Amino acid sequence: MQVVVVGSGAREHALAWKLARSPILTELHAAPGNPGIAELGRCHPVRAEDADGLLGLAVTLEADLVVVGPEAPLVAGVADELRRNGIAVFGPSADAARIEGSKSFAKEVMDAAGVPTAATLSVARPPCVVKADGLASGKGVFVCHTADELDEALRAVTRLGGAVVIEELLEGREVSLFAICDGRRAVAFGSAQDYKRIGTGDTGPNTGGMGAYSPVPWFADEQELVEQIHQPVVDELARRGTAFVGCLFAGLMLTESGPRVLEFNARFGDPETQVLMPRIDGDLLELLTAAAHGDLAGVASPLNGDAAVTVVVAGPDYPARSDYAGAAIDGLDDAAATGAVVFHGGTAVRDGRLVTNGGRILSVTATAGTVASARERAYAAVQMISFDGAQHRTDIGAAIDG
């Protein structure tokens, strides 16, 4: 099979890394890809949001499957353009991707589907949560305990533009739960815990994610929760004529009164994908192809019992800036020699040297029998990597014994 992965981040590198191991893969392509993906297949200078360019590339390559990684091209309708021209796509249509692209639309769908979520508030008053209604690269959610925090959140979300959603502040344990969907069915694809804030101990501003671990030892019954949370949303979208094909990612808060949805995303998570891919038994390409063709009947979760931990290494000014470019990166071979996998998030090659080119530069992932052991291996690999101004959290998975 000829496969095109759309995107250029560590999530897409992780997907490409697993797809490259498929026995049915003929050739792997990426648009635009990154230096890490270039070691696995061919990268093409086509932007992820360029629907016409992606269509031309897919037709030229006679692509059998296009896997869309980021949310922005999905919300913009890239999958629709490809499907209209006979290209199989793993990723939802623009209408179905509104489950991530609009918080208010997601609320409407959840209400219709009977899926529990945080209540919408008519007045902004602490404690509450302030959200940008549209896409914000993981940085559009503000938890407000005080009036000062609320004022700052409203200013920040106003700068992002678009509508604002105010919700009740839920208390409990947060977890990410994934499902692979074929338009009718939702199959559990594992859980993960990610770390949003920049600083150790959950300090500082929110980011796109500074690390993750999987599985979540205190979280069980993944398929049962997928049937309660994801399947009703898939059913409701299908009823509206907008079948969801792709990865449906629920951010859940496990409260004393049961699970509540914080948000839905219409794609694999980042950095969660970096801990899910190494845990897959079997052929990811076969699974995604079956979903793209509406045929997940009889498929069960493909994840094994191993644990994985990812630590994100970011640039010095992240998340205020995501354009840290030109600093030479050293130690990747030494990190790989420890048994870890280093996924490229924001890198480039200049004059034959690997350099920084973004905000979250690398995702360092290790596996083991337990989260604690995987964490130890991941941090050992992180210590091998260096570039000017590198920063990372030191507490990813630290409170987990299993």
Residue pairs with C-beta under 8 A, 6 or more apart in sequence:
1 22
1 24
1 25
1 26
1 64
1 65
1 285
1 289
2 26
2 27
2 29
2 61
2 62
2 63
2 64
2 65
3 19
3 25
3 27
3 28
3 29
3 63
3 64
3 65
3 66
3 67
3 285
4 29
4 30
4 31
4 54
4 57
4 58
4 61
4 63
4 65
4 66
4 67
5 12
5 15
5 16
5 19
5 28
5 29
5 30
5 31
5 33
5 37
5 67
5 69
6 12
6 30
6 31
6 48
6 54
6 66
6 67
6 68
6 69
6 70
6 73
6 78
6 91
7 30
7 31
7 48
7 68
7 69
7 70
7 73
8 30
8 32
8 33
8 34
8 37
8 48
9 34
9 69
9 70
9 270
9 345
9 346
9 360
10 270
10 271
10 273
10 274
10 312
10 343
10 344
10 345
10 360
10 362
10 363
11 69
11 70
11 268
11 269
11 270
11 271
11 273
11 274
12 30
12 33
12 34
12 37
12 69
12 70
13 34
13 36
13 37
13 343
13 344
13 345
13 363
14 273
14 274
14 276
14 277
14 343
14 363
14 365
15 67
15 69
15 268
15 273
15 277
15 284
16 28
16 30
16 33
16 36
16 37
16 40
16 41
17 40
17 277
17 341
17 343
18 277
18 278
18 280
18 284
19 25
19 28
19 67
19 284
19 285
19 288
20 28
20 40
20 41
21 283
21 284
22 283
22 284
22 285
22 286
23 283
24 283
24 285
24 286
25 285
27 41
27 42
27 61
28 40
28 41
28 42
29 41
29 42
29 43
29 44
29 57
29 61
29 63
30 37
30 38
30 41
30 42
30 43
30 44
31 43
31 44
31 45
31 46
31 47
31 48
31 53
31 54
31 57
32 43
32 44
32 45
32 46
32 47
32 48
33 41
33 43
33 44
34 43
34 344
34 345
34 347
34 348
35 344
35 347
35 348
35 349
35 354
36 342
36 343
36 344
36 347
37 43
37 344
44 57
46 53
46 54
46 57
47 53
48 54
48 68
48 69
48 70
48 72
48 73
48 78
49 72
49 73
49 76
49 78
51 73
51 76
51 77
51 78
51 81
51 82
52 81
54 66
54 73
54 78
54 81
54 82
55 81
55 82
55 85
55 87
57 63
58 66
58 82
58 85
58 87
59 85
59 87
63 87
64 88
64 289
65 88
65 89
65 90
65 285
65 288
65 289
65 292
66 79
66 82
66 87
66 88
66 89
66 90
66 91
67 89
67 90
67 91
67 288
68 74
68 78
68 79
68 89
68 90
68 91
68 246
68 267
69 267
69 268
70 267
71 97
71 100
71 101
71 135
71 265
71 266
71 267
72 135
73 79
74 91
74 92
74 94
74 97
74 100
74 246
74 266
74 267
75 94
75 97
75 98
75 100
75 101
75 135
75 266
76 94
77 93
77 94
78 91
79 89
79 91
79 92
79 93
79 94
79 97
79 246
80 93
80 94
82 89
83 89
83 93
88 289
88 292
88 293
89 245
89 292
90 245
90 246
90 247
90 288
90 289
90 291
90 292
91 97
91 245
91 246
91 266
91 267
92 99
92 244
92 245
92 246
92 266
93 242
93 243
93 245
94 101
95 240
95 242
96 237
96 242
96 243
96 244
96 245
96 246
96 266
97 266
98 105
98 106
98 242
99 105
99 106
99 109
99 233
99 237
99 244
99 248
99 264
99 265
99 266
100 106
100 135
100 263
100 264
100 265
100 266
100 267
101 134
101 135
101 266
102 133
102 134
103 131
103 132
103 133
103 134
103 165
103 263
104 133
104 163
104 165
106 263
106 264
107 117
107 120
107 165
109 233
109 236
109 237
110 116
110 117
110 233
110 261
110 264
112 236
113 232
113 233
113 235
113 236
114 232
115 228
115 229
115 232
115 233
115 261
116 258
116 259
116 260
116 261
117 260
117 261
117 262
118 129
118 167
118 168
118 169
118 170
118 253
118 260
118 261
118 262
119 167
119 168
120 165
120 166
120 167
121 128
121 166
121 167
121 168
122 166
123 166
124 130
124 150
124 154
124 166
125 150
126 144
126 145
126 146
126 147
126 149
126 150
127 144
127 145
127 169
128 144
128 150
128 166
128 167
128 168
128 169
129 141
129 142
129 143
129 144
129 166
129 167
129 168
129 169
129 170
130 141
130 142
130 144
130 150
130 153
130 154
130 157
130 164
130 165
130 166
131 140
131 141
131 142
131 157
131 164
131 165
131 166
131 167
131 263
132 140
132 141
132 157
132 160
132 162
132 163
132 164
132 165
133 162
133 163
133 164
133 165
134 140
134 160
134 161
134 162
134 163
136 160
137 208
138 196
138 206
138 207
138 208
138 209
139 205
139 206
139 207
139 208
139 319
140 157
140 160
141 206
141 263
142 149
142 152
142 153
142 156
142 157
142 206
143 149
143 169
144 150
144 153
144 169
145 169
154 164
157 164
158 164
170 253
170 255
170 260
170 262
171 253
171 255
171 256
172 253
172 254
172 255
172 256
172 260
173 218
173 219
173 253
173 254
174 193
174 251
174 252
174 253
174 254
174 262
175 191
175 192
175 193
175 216
175 219
175 251
175 252
175 254
176 191
176 192
176 193
176 194
176 212
176 249
176 250
176 251
176 252
176 269
176 272
177 188
177 190
177 191
177 222
177 225
177 226
177 229
177 230
177 249
177 250
177 252
178 188
178 189
178 190
178 191
178 192
178 247
178 248
178 249
178 250
178 268
178 269
178 272
178 276
179 186
179 187
179 188
179 189
179 226
179 230
179 247
179 248
179 249
179 250
180 186
180 187
180 189
180 246
180 247
180 287
180 288
180 291
180 296
180 299
181 187
181 230
181 234
181 244
181 245
181 246
181 247
181 248
181 291
181 296
182 245
182 290
182 291
182 292
182 293
182 294
182 295
182 296
183 234
183 238
183 243
183 244
183 245
183 294
184 234
184 238
184 243
184 294
185 231
185 234
185 296
185 297
185 299
186 226
186 227
186 230
186 231
186 234
186 248
187 223
187 226
187 296
187 299
187 300
187 301
188 222
188 223
188 225
188 226
188 301
189 247
189 276
189 301
189 302
189 303
190 214
190 215
190 222
190 276
190 279
190 301
190 303
191 214
191 215
191 216
191 219
191 222
192 212
192 213
192 214
192 215
192 216
192 269
192 272
192 275
192 276
193 212
193 213
193 214
193 216
193 397
194 209
194 211
194 212
194 269
194 271
194 272
195 202
195 209
195 210
195 211
195 212
195 393
195 395
195 396
196 202
196 206
196 207
196 209
196 210
197 203
197 204
197 205
197 206
197 207
197 210
198 204
198 205
198 206
198 207
198 210
198 314
198 318
198 319
198 391
198 393
199 393
200 393
200 394
200 395
201 395
205 319
205 320
206 319
207 314
207 318
207 319
207 359
207 360
208 270
208 319
208 359
208 360
209 269
209 270
209 271
209 272
209 312
209 360
210 271
210 311
210 312
210 314
210 360
210 392
210 393
210 396
211 271
211 309
211 310
211 311
211 312
211 392
211 393
211 396
211 397
212 269
212 271
212 272
212 274
212 275
212 309
212 310
212 396
213 275
213 307
213 308
213 309
213 310
213 371
213 374
213 375
213 396
213 397
213 400
214 272
214 275
214 276
214 279
214 307
214 308
215 279
215 303
215 305
215 307
215 371
217 371
217 400
217 401
217 402
219 254
222 301
223 301
225 252
225 259
228 259
229 250
229 252
229 259
229 261
230 248
230 250
233 244
233 248
233 264
234 244
234 248
237 243
237 244
238 244
243 294
244 266
245 291
245 292
245 294
246 266
246 267
246 291
247 266
247 267
247 268
248 264
248 265
248 266
249 264
249 265
249 266
249 267
249 268
249 269
249 272
250 261
250 263
250 264
250 265
251 261
251 262
251 263
251 264
251 265
252 259
252 260
252 261
252 262
253 259
253 260
253 261
253 262
268 276
270 345
271 310
271 312
271 360
271 363
274 308
274 310
274 343
274 363
274 365
275 308
275 309
275 310
275 365
276 303
276 308
277 284
278 306
278 308
278 341
278 365
278 367
279 303
279 304
279 306
279 307
279 308
279 367
280 302
280 303
280 304
281 302
281 303
281 304
282 302
284 302
287 299
287 302
290 296
290 299
306 367
306 368
306 369
306 374
307 367
307 368
307 369
307 370
307 371
307 373
307 374
307 402
308 365
308 366
308 367
308 374
309 365
309 366
309 371
309 374
309 375
309 377
309 378
309 396
309 397
310 343
310 363
310 364
310 365
310 378
310 396
311 363
311 364
311 378
311 379
311 382
311 392
311 393
311 396
312 345
312 360
312 362
312 363
312 364
312 392
312 393
313 360
313 361
313 362
313 363
313 364
313 382
313 385
313 390
313 391
313 392
314 359
314 360
314 361
314 390
314 391
314 392
315 321
315 322
315 324
315 327
315 346
315 356
315 358
315 359
315 360
315 361
315 389
315 390
315 391
316 324
316 388
316 389
316 390
316 391
317 324
317 389
318 324
318 359
318 360
318 391
319 359
321 359
322 346
322 358
322 359
322 360
323 358
323 359
324 346
324 356
324 357
324 358
324 359
324 361
324 389
325 348
325 355
325 356
325 357
325 358
326 350
326 355
326 356
326 357
327 355
327 356
327 387
327 388
327 389
328 353
328 354
328 355
328 387
328 388
329 347
329 353
329 354
329 355
329 356
329 361
329 362
329 385
329 386
329 387
330 385
330 386
330 387
331 384
331 385
331 386
332 342
332 354
332 362
332 384
332 385
334 384
334 385
335 342
335 364
335 381
335 382
335 384
335 385
336 342
336 381
337 384
338 366
338 377
338 380
338 381
338 384
339 366
339 377
339 381
340 364
340 365
340 366
340 377
340 378
340 380
340 381
341 364
341 365
341 366
342 362
342 363
342 364
342 365
342 381
342 385
343 362
343 363
343 364
343 365
344 361
344 362
345 358
345 360
345 361
345 362
345 363
346 356
346 357
346 358
346 359
346 360
346 361
347 354
347 355
347 356
347 357
347 358
347 361
347 362
348 354
348 355
348 356
348 357
349 355
355 387
356 387
361 387
361 390
362 385
364 378
364 381
364 382
364 385
365 378
366 374
366 375
366 377
366 378
366 380
366 381
367 374
367 377
368 374
368 376
368 377
370 401
370 402
371 397
371 400
371 401
371 402
372 397
372 400
372 401
372 402
374 397
375 396
375 397
375 398
375 400
378 396
379 394
382 392
